[in-house]
Amino acid sequence: MSKTRNKINRFKGLRCFFIGPFLFSLLFSGHPISIDGLYEDWEDVPIAYIDTEDDDLGADYSTLKITYDSEFLFIYFNFFNGEFLMQDWNDFHLYIDADNDSSTGHYVHGIGAELDWTFGDRSGYKHVEGQQSELYQNDLTLRIAPTITSTEFEVAIARGSSPLTLNGSQSFTGGKLVLSEIEEGGDLIPNESGGVSFTIGEDYVVSPQPITLERSNEDDIRVVSYNTWNEGILDNDRQIHFKRILQSLDPDIIALQEHGDWDDIDDIIQSWFPDEEWYASWTYRDLVVLSRFPVISDANMISSERTMAVLLDTEGELGEDLLIFNSHLSCCDNNEDRQQQVDEFAGAWREWVTDGAGPFELEYGAPFIHVGDFNYVGYRQQVETIRDGDIEDEDQYGNDFLPDWDSTSIIDLFPRHTHKRMGYTWRKDGSSFNPGKLDYVFYSDATIDAGKYYILNTLAMDDLALDYYGLQWEDTQIASDHLPIVFDISINNEVDIEKEHILPIAPILYPNYPNPFNSNTAIAFYLSEPAIIDLSIIDVLGNTVKNLIHENRPAGNSSINWDGKNMMGESMTSGIYFYLLKVNGMSMKRKMVLLK
């Protein structure tokens, strides 16, 4: 205890104290947090509170962190077990006492909350000057990631919002926070009355480095994926906004969703880029791909026609033809339909790769990307099915299949806005749903090297950048409720897409999944040839916790589950562990986190 306290006290201005297993901390500096569903930027943020495990009958909170920048208050929290959807299916409340006065606001758990937000209801209340008024997401400039189910979440609330500034009467400099689940036996952070205290300093958090719109290399192939919302490009009132947007991005390939007639759209795009010939695929349902490269073949991929495939003649640029998948999956609460669609696609892609049973002829090892509006607003399993080939309905659609040519997962890209640390791709301020990531880019890193990638949001750009690129401030807001995603395929000789080099020649130890995990995690590895392998779990001191396997394994991919138990069948405590693979005199090790 004393060593930890002495170490923390070296940092000027940080005040910490322990109460039993709980850690409270007052913040001493802000941090550059991106709300994107990735959490590496939280690693340097001190823990504000650690909750007790199994102290509830419902959700079980684990860790809380709080920080800020010049615009937002940032909150991170996770759970010991289970996965949750933050914009639905829950009764999680966030209370913030913005004036550190328990006698004002709504009294709850020892604080006087000016803000009471219910995540699952997508609404809340402001309690200021003795008045209660209802709030919605846009009143807070609320940003939450991820948009799918998860065990951890990051939240941003505007520091200038009315409940935090008491209707503009104060500068928000800190307060007290409570997280709760309002059901019988629901969990609380903190367990003790009085909330978790935090302060906001006067330090400057550096603004994000703007991402310029131009390619990093002029030879890169630029793909733009864009849901145009109700055939927006054909709408005379919105067409000028799309024109400025697409001309500023200067794409080589445009994958559109919510579009109807390919002939009309082809003529429009050709008129906006008159110096080069454009080609259009056939329209499948509301999907179309337009390209400066000739269309070799196109086809429907699944029975609902919500995913199409198009093969483009890029042999002169990439050395091979480029395969584009374009999707617009079922919307909103149609989780069952959406899962069926991704299962069907994964099964169809497996048959195409393994047996050549696809809608048209495809060279082995062809580079491919998968873009579109996937409407991922429910279970994260749907992401995993596309990314990892993890089919849920195997009886109907066959076995799981790692979808890249080298028998690995494909890459799920996490772009951010060019001028703001945000990763959402959909935004409708009048909706009860806060902005979220509905549009995705997946790609084969066995055959493609990523160049520049970003999300264009003109509302976040300054006047100088808007003028330079010929844009106007409301262009993306008026054009569509979705934002365009840009992904450049880099022409890089270090990425060898010749098919004889696709399969790896050395053993590979993959990241376990999930990580962190509670009760089970899958450990996968690849062998280029049959070999005797040892796979074991070790702790941070190097002690062997459990020997998982010692046996001869065939070439290819294998996966082994660890249930978090040691050799005696006893459950291990929460903490950091490593899994160690030994094969042919080589040792490979990766880190994982067990949360109980």
C-alpha positions in Angstrom: 0.0 0.0 0.0 2.7 2.5 1.0 4.8 1.8 -2.2 1.8 2.4 -4.4 0.9 5.6 -2.5 4.5 6.9 -2.7 4.7 6.2 -6.4 1.4 8.1 -7.1 2.5 11.0 -5.0 5.4 11.7 -7.3 2.9 13.2 -9.7 2.3 16.8 -8.8 -1.3 17.6 -8.0 -2.7 14.1 -8.0 -4.5 13.2 -4.8 -5.5 9.6 -4.3 -6.7 7.4 -1.4 -7.9 3.9 -0.9 -10.9 2.6 0.9 -10.9 -1.1 1.1 -10.7 -2.4 -2.4 -11.8 0.9 -3.9 -9.7 3.6 -5.5 -10.9 7.2 -5.7 -8.9 9.8 -7.6 -9.1 13.5 -8.4 -8.0 14.2 -11.9 -5.0 16.5 -12.5 -4.9 16.7 -16.3 -7.0 16.0 -19.4 -6.4 13.5 -22.1 -6.9 13.3 -25.9 -9.7 10.7 -26.1 -11.2 9.5 -29.3 -14.8 8.2 -29.1 -14.4 5.3 -31.5 -14.8 2.0 -29.6 -11.0 1.6 -29.2 -9.6 2.1 -25.8 -5.8 2.4 -26.0 -6.0 6.2 -25.4 -7.5 5.4 -21.9 -4.4 3.6 -20.7 -2.8 6.8 -19.3 -6.0 7.9 -17.6 -5.9 7.1 -13.8 -8.6 4.8 -12.4 -11.3 6.8 -10.6 -13.0 3.8 -9.0 -12.7 0.0 -8.9 -16.0 -1.7 -7.9 -16.4 -5.0 -6.0 -17.1 -8.0 -8.1 -20.4 -9.9 -7.7 -22.0 -7.2 -5.5 -25.1 -7.1 -7.6 -28.0 -9.1 -9.0 -27.9 -7.7 -12.5 -25.1 -6.0 -14.3 -21.7 -5.9 -12.5 -19.7 -2.7 -12.9 -16.0 -3.1 -12.7 -13.8 0.0 -13.4 -14.5 3.7 -13.9 -12.3 6.4 -15.4 -13.0 10.1 -16.0 -11.1 12.7 -17.9 -11.7 15.7 -20.3 -10.5 17.9 -23.1 -11.4 21.5 -23.9 -14.9 20.4 -25.2 -16.0 17.2 -23.5 -16.1 15.4 -20.3 -15.1 11.8 -21.0 -16.3 8.7 -19.0 -15.1 5.1 -19.4 -16.6 2.1 -17.6 -16.7 -1.6 -18.0 -18.3 -4.7 -16.5 -16.9 -7.8 -14.9 -19.1 -10.0 -17.1 -21.9 -9.9 -19.7 -22.3 -7.6 -22.7 -24.7 -4.8 -23.0 -26.1 -2.4 -25.5 -25.8 1.1 -24.2 -28.5 2.8 -26.3 -31.2 0.1 -25.5 -32.0 -2.9 -23.4 -30.7 -1.5 -20.1 -31.6 0.7 -17.1 -28.2 2.3 -16.5 -28.3 5.7 -15.0 -25.6 8.4 -15.0 -25.9 11.1 -12.3 -23.6 14.1 -12.3 -23.5 16.7 -9.5 -22.1 19.6 -11.4 -21.8 22.1 -8.6 -20.6 19.8 -5.8 -23.7 20.7 -3.7 -25.8 17.8 -2.5 -28.6 20.3 -1.5 -29.2 21.3 -5.1 -30.4 19.2 -8.0 -31.9 15.7 -7.7 -30.7 14.0 -4.5 -29.5 10.4 -5.1 -26.9 8.3 -3.3 -25.4 11.3 -1.4 -25.1 13.8 -4.3 -27.3 16.5 -5.7 -27.5 15.6 -9.4 -28.1 18.3 -12.0 -27.9 15.6 -14.7 -29.8 12.3 -14.6 -29.4 10.3 -17.8 -30.9 6.9 -18.5 -28.9 5.2 -21.3 -31.4 2.6 -22.2 -34.2 5.1 -22.5 -32.0 7.5 -24.5 -33.3 10.4 -22.4 -32.8 12.1 -19.1 -33.6 15.1 -16.9 -31.9 18.3 -15.9 -32.5 19.5 -12.4 -31.4 23.1 -12.2 -32.8 26.1 -10.1 -35.5 23.9 -8.7 -36.9 23.0 -12.1 -36.9 19.6 -13.8 -36.8 19.4 -17.6 -36.4 16.5 -20.0 -33.2 16.1 -22.0 -32.3 14.2 -25.2 -29.0 13.2 -26.6 -28.5 16.4 -28.6 -28.9 18.5 -25.5 -25.8 17.0 -24.2 -23.9 16.5 -27.5 -23.8 12.9 -26.2 -21.3 10.6 -27.9 -21.0 6.9 -27.0 -19.0 4.0 -28.4 -19.3 1.3 -29.4 -22.8 1.2 -31.0 -22.9 -2.6 -30.6 -23.0 -4.7 -27.5 -19.8 -4.7 -25.5 -18.3 -5.2 -22.0 -16.8 -1.7 -22.0 -17.9 1.8 -23.2 -16.7 5.3 -23.6 -19.0 8.3 -23.3 -18.5 12.0 -24.1 -20.7 14.8 -22.8 -20.2 18.5 -23.8 -18.7 20.5 -21.0 -20.8 23.4 -22.1 -24.2 21.6 -22.0 -26.9 23.2 -19.8 -27.0 20.7 -16.9 -23.2 20.9 -16.4 -23.1 24.7 -16.6 -26.3 25.2 -14.6 -28.0 26.8 -17.6 -24.9 28.8 -18.4 -24.4 30.3 -14.9 -21.1 28.5 -14.2 -18.0 27.2 -15.9 -18.0 23.4 -15.3 -14.9 22.6 -13.3 -15.7 19.2 -11.8 -18.2 17.5 -9.6 -19.4 14.1 -8.4 -20.6 11.1 -10.4 -22.7 8.1 -9.7 -23.4 5.1 -12.0 -26.4 2.9 -11.1 -28.7 0.2 -12.4 -32.2 1.1 -11.3 -33.6 -2.3 -10.7 -33.9 -4.4 -7.5 -30.4 -5.4 -6.5 -28.8 -3.3 -9.3 -25.1 -2.3 -9.0 -23.7 1.1 -8.0 -20.5 3.0 -8.5 -19.5 3.9 -5.9 -21.0 1.6 -3.3 -20.5 4.3 -0.7 -22.7 7.4 -0.6 -21.3 10.6 -1.9 -20.3 9.8 -5.5 -16.9 9.7 -7.2 -15.3 13.1 -7.2 -13.4 14.6 -10.1 -12.0 17.9 -11.1 -11.4 19.6 -14.5 -8.1 21.6 -14.7 -7.1 24.5 -16.8 -4.5 22.5 -18.7 -4.6 22.5 -22.5 -5.4 19.2 -24.3 -3.9 19.3 -27.7 -6.4 19.3 -30.6 -6.3 16.4 -33.1 -3.9 16.7 -36.0 -6.2 17.4 -39.0 -6.3 14.7 -41.7 -5.9 16.3 -45.1 -8.3 15.1 -47.8 -5.6 14.3 -50.4 -4.1 10.8 -50.9 -0.8 10.2 -49.2 0.4 8.8 -52.5 -1.0 10.0 -55.8 -1.1 6.4 -57.1 -3.3 5.1 -54.3 -6.7 3.8 -55.2 -9.4 5.7 -53.3 -12.7 4.0 -52.3 -15.6 6.1 -50.9 -18.5 4.3 -49.2 -21.6 6.4 -48.7 -25.2 5.9 -47.7 -26.9 8.7 -49.6 -30.2 8.5 -47.6 -33.2 8.0 -49.7 -31.5 8.3 -53.1 -30.1 11.7 -52.0 -27.9 12.2 -55.1 -31.0 12.3 -57.3 -32.6 14.9 -55.0 -32.3 18.3 -56.7 -32.1 20.1 -53.3 -29.3 17.9 -52.0 -27.4 17.2 -55.1 -25.1 20.3 -54.9 -23.9 19.1 -51.5 -23.1 15.7 -52.7 -21.3 17.2 -55.7 -19.0 19.3 -53.5 -18.3 16.4 -51.2 -17.4 13.9 -53.8 -15.4 16.4 -55.9 -13.4 17.2 -52.8 -12.7 13.5 -52.1 -11.9 12.7 -55.7 -12.6 9.0 -55.5 -11.7 6.2 -57.9 -14.5 3.9 -56.6 -17.8 4.9 -55.1 -19.9 2.4 -53.2 -23.4 3.8 -52.6 -26.2 2.5 -50.4 -29.9 3.7 -50.4 -29.7 4.4 -54.1 -32.0 3.2 -56.9 -31.4 3.7 -60.6 -27.8 3.0 -61.8 -28.3 4.7 -65.2 -29.2 8.1 -63.7 -26.4 8.0 -61.1 -23.9 7.0 -63.7 -24.7 10.1 -65.8 -24.5 12.4 -62.7 -21.1 11.1 -61.5 -19.8 11.3 -65.1 -20.8 14.9 -65.3 -19.0 15.7 -62.0 -15.8 14.1 -63.2 -15.8 14.7 -67.0 -12.1 14.1 -67.6 -12.3 10.3 -67.1 -14.7 7.6 -68.1 -16.8 6.2 -65.3 -18.4 2.7 -65.1 -21.3 1.5 -63.1 -22.3 -1.9 -61.8 -25.9 -3.0 -62.0 -28.0 -1.9 -59.1 -28.8 -4.6 -56.5 -31.8 -3.6 -54.3 -30.4 -0.2 -53.3 -26.7 -0.9 -53.9 -24.5 0.3 -56.7 -20.7 0.6 -57.3 -19.3 3.3 -59.7 -15.7 3.2 -60.7 -13.0 4.7 -62.9 -12.0 1.1 -63.6 -14.0 -1.1 -65.9 -16.5 -3.4 -64.3 -15.6 -7.0 -65.2 -18.5 -8.8 -63.3 -21.1 -8.0 -60.7 -23.6 -10.1 -58.8 -25.9 -10.5 -55.9 -24.3 -12.4 -52.9 -27.2 -13.2 -50.6 -30.9 -14.0 -51.0 -32.1 -10.7 -49.5 -29.9 -8.8 -52.1 -28.5 -6.8 -49.3 -24.9 -7.5 -50.3 -23.5 -7.3 -53.8 -20.1 -8.1 -55.3 -18.3 -6.4 -58.2 -15.0 -7.2 -59.8 -13.0 -4.3 -61.1 -10.3 -4.3 -63.7 -7.3 -3.0 -61.6 -4.7 -5.3 -62.9 -2.6 -2.4 -64.3 -2.6 -0.7 -60.9 -2.7 -3.6 -58.3 -1.4 -6.5 -60.4 -4.8 -8.2 -59.9 -8.5 -7.4 -60.2 -10.1 -5.8 -57.1 -13.2 -7.3 -55.6 -15.6 -5.0 -53.8 -18.4 -6.1 -51.6 -21.1 -3.5 -50.9 -23.7 -4.1 -48.1 -26.8 -2.4 -46.7 -28.0 -4.8 -44.0 -31.4 -4.8 -42.2 -31.9 -1.8 -40.0 -32.6 -1.0 -36.4 -33.9 -3.8 -34.1 -33.9 -6.5 -36.9 -31.0 -8.3 -35.2 -32.3 -11.7 -36.3 -32.4 -10.7 -40.0 -29.1 -9.0 -39.8 -27.4 -12.1 -38.3 -29.0 -14.3 -41.0 -27.6 -12.0 -43.7 -24.0 -12.0 -42.4 -24.2 -15.8 -41.8 -25.3 -16.3 -45.3 -22.6 -14.1 -46.7 -19.9 -15.8 -44.7 -21.0 -19.2 -45.9 -21.2 -18.0 -49.5 -17.7 -16.5 -49.3 -16.4 -19.8 -47.8 -17.8 -21.8 -50.7 -16.4 -19.3 -53.2 -12.9 -19.4 -51.7 -12.7 -23.1 -51.1 -14.6 -24.6 -54.0 -14.8 -21.7 -56.5 -18.6 -21.8 -56.2 -19.1 -18.1 -56.5 -21.3 -15.9 -58.7 -18.5 -15.3 -61.1 -14.9 -16.5 -61.7 -12.4 -15.1 -59.2 -8.6 -15.5 -59.2 -7.3 -17.1 -56.0 -5.8 -14.4 -53.8 -7.7 -11.5 -55.3 -7.6 -8.4 -53.1 -11.0 -7.5 -51.6 -12.7 -5.0 -49.4 -16.2 -5.1 -47.9 -17.9 -1.7 -47.3 -21.3 -0.4 -46.6 -24.0 0.6 -44.1 -24.1 -2.6 -42.0 -26.6 -1.1 -39.5 -24.6 -2.6 -36.6 -26.7 -1.4 -33.7 -27.2 -4.6 -31.9 -25.2 -7.7 -31.1 -21.4 -7.5 -31.7 -21.7 -11.1 -33.0 -22.7 -9.6 -36.4 -19.4 -7.8 -36.6 -17.5 -11.0 -35.7 -19.2 -13.0 -38.4 -18.0 -10.7 -41.1 -14.6 -10.0 -39.6 -13.7 -13.5 -38.2 -16.1 -15.7 -40.2 -17.8 -16.8 -37.0 -21.1 -18.2 -38.3 -23.8 -18.4 -35.7 -26.2 -20.7 -37.6 -23.8 -23.4 -38.6 -26.5 -25.9 -39.3 -27.9 -23.7 -42.1 -24.7 -22.0 -43.4 -21.9 -24.4 -42.5 -18.7 -24.2 -40.5 -16.8 -21.1 -39.4 -14.3 -19.9 -41.9 -11.5 -17.4 -41.3 -12.2 -15.1 -44.3 -8.8 -13.8 -45.5 -6.7 -15.7 -48.0 -4.0 -16.4 -45.3 -6.7 -18.0 -43.0 -6.9 -15.1 -40.7 -9.5 -12.5 -39.8 -10.0 -9.5 -42.1 -9.3 -6.0 -40.8 -12.1 -3.9 -39.2 -11.1 -0.3 -40.0 -11.6 2.4 -37.3 -11.4 5.7 -39.2 -11.9 9.0 -37.4 -13.2 12.4 -38.5 -10.7 14.6 -40.2 -10.9 17.4 -37.7 -12.3 15.8 -34.5 -11.6 12.7 -32.4 -14.8 11.0 -33.2 -15.6 7.7 -35.0 -19.3 7.9 -35.7 -20.6 7.6 -39.2 -24.3 8.3 -38.6 -25.8 11.3 -37.0 -29.3 12.7 -36.8 -29.6 15.4 -34.1 -33.4 15.2 -33.9 -33.3 11.4 -33.2 -33.3 9.9 -29.7 -30.3 7.8 -30.8 -26.9 9.4 -30.3 -24.4 9.3 -33.3 -23.0 5.9 -33.9 -20.8 3.7 -36.1 -23.1 2.1 -38.6 -20.9 2.2 -41.7 -17.8 -0.1 -41.9 -14.8 -0.9 -44.0 -13.4 -4.4 -43.8 -10.5 -5.4 -45.9 -8.0 -8.2 -46.7 -4.6 -7.2 -45.2 -3.2 -10.4 -46.8 -3.5 -8.6 -50.2 -4.0 -4.9 -49.5 -2.0 -2.3 -47.7 -4.0 0.6 -46.2 -3.2 4.1 -47.2 -5.0 7.1 -45.7 -8.5 6.6 -44.3 -11.0 8.9 -42.6 -14.6 10.1 -42.1 -15.6 13.4 -43.7 -17.7 15.6 -41.4 -17.9 19.2 -42.6 -19.5 20.4 -39.4 -16.1 19.7 -37.6 -14.0 21.6 -40.2 -12.7 25.1 -39.8 -13.4 27.8 -42.4 -9.9 27.7 -43.8 -10.1 24.0 -44.6 -13.7 24.3 -46.0 -12.6 27.1 -48.3 -9.5 25.2 -49.4 -11.5 22.1 -50.4 -14.5 24.0 -51.9 -16.8 22.8 -49.2 -19.5 24.4 -47.0 -20.1 23.9 -43.3 -23.4 22.0 -43.6 -22.6 19.9 -46.7 -22.4 16.5 -45.0 -25.3 17.4 -42.6 -27.7 18.3 -45.4 -26.6 15.7 -47.9 -27.3 12.6 -45.7 -27.6 11.3 -42.1 -24.6 9.2 -42.9 -21.0 10.4 -43.4 -18.8 9.3 -46.3 -15.9 7.0 -45.3 -12.7 7.2 -47.3 -10.3 4.3 -47.7 -7.2 4.5 -49.8 -5.6 1.2 -51.1 -1.9 1.9 -51.0 0.3 0.7 -53.9 3.1 -0.7 -51.7 5.6 -3.3 -53.0 6.0 -4.6 -49.4 2.5 -6.2 -49.7 2.8 -9.2 -52.0 -0.5 -10.2 -53.4 0.9 -12.9 -55.7 -1.0 -16.1 -54.8 2.1 -18.2 -54.2 3.0 -16.0 -51.3 -0.4 -15.8 -49.7 -0.1 -18.6 -47.2 2.3 -17.8 -44.3 5.4 -20.0 -44.0 6.0 -19.5 -40.3 3.8 -20.4 -37.3 1.4 -17.6 -36.2 0.0 -17.1 -32.7 -3.1 -15.0 -33.0 -4.6 -12.6 -30.4 -7.1 -14.4 -28.1 -10.7 -13.4 -28.3 -12.4 -12.0 -26.3 -9.8 -10.1 -24.5 -10.4 -9.1 -21.7 -12.6 -12.1 -20.9 -14.5 -13.4 -18.0 -15.1 -17.2 -18.3 -13.8 -18.4 -21.7 -11.4 -17.2 -24.4 -10.3 -18.8 -27.7 -6.6 -19.0 -28.5 -5.9 -19.6 -32.2 -2.7 -20.4 -34.0 -1.5 -21.3 -37.5 0.9 -24.0 -38.5 2.4 -24.2 -42.0 3.1 -27.9 -41.5 2.2 -30.6 -39.0 4.1 -30.3 -35.8 4.2 -31.2 -32.1 3.2 -28.1 -30.2 3.0 -27.1 -26.5 0.4 -24.5 -25.5 0.3 -23.3 -21.9 -0.9 -20.5 -19.7 1.6 -18.7 -17.5 1.2 -15.9 -15.0 3.2 -12.6 -14.8 5.9 -14.3 -12.8 6.4 -17.0 -15.4 4.8 -19.8 -13.5 2.8 -22.3 -15.5 -0.9 -22.0 -14.6 -2.1 -24.7 -17.0 -0.8 -26.9 -19.8 -3.5 -26.7 -22.4 -2.2 -29.1 -25.0 1.0 -31.1 -25.9 0.3 -33.0 -29.1 0.9 -33.3 -32.8 -1.3 -30.8 -34.6 -2.0 -30.7 -38.4 -1.1 -27.8 -40.7 -3.6 -24.9 -40.8 -5.5 -23.0 -38.2 -6.4 -24.4 -34.8 -8.3 -23.0 -31.9 -8.2 -24.0 -28.2 -10.4 -22.6 -25.4 -9.2 -21.7 -21.9 -11.9 -21.5 -19.2 -9.8 -19.4 -16.8 -9.1 -22.4 -14.5 -5.7 -23.8 -13.4 -4.5 -27.4 -13.5 -6.5 -28.2 -10.3 -9.7 -27.0 -11.9 -9.8 -23.9 -9.7 -10.9 -20.6 -11.1 -8.0 -18.1 -11.4 -8.2 -14.6 -10.0 -8.6 -11.5 -12.1 -5.3 -10.3 -13.6 -2.9 -10.4 -16.5 -1.9 -13.8 -17.9 0.1 -15.0 -21.0 -0.4 -17.9 -23.4 2.8 -19.5 -24.6 3.1 -21.5 -27.8 6.2 -23.7 -28.4 6.7 -25.3 -31.8 9.8 -26.4 -33.7 12.2 -24.8 -31.2 10.3 -21.4 -31.4 8.4 -19.7 -28.6 5.6 -17.2 -29.0 3.8 -15.4 -26.2 0.8 -13.0 -26.0 -0.9 -11.2 -23.2 -4.5 -11.5 -22.1 -6.6 -10.1 -19.2 -8.9 -12.2 -17.1 -11.8 -10.2 -15.4 -13.8 -12.1 -12.8 
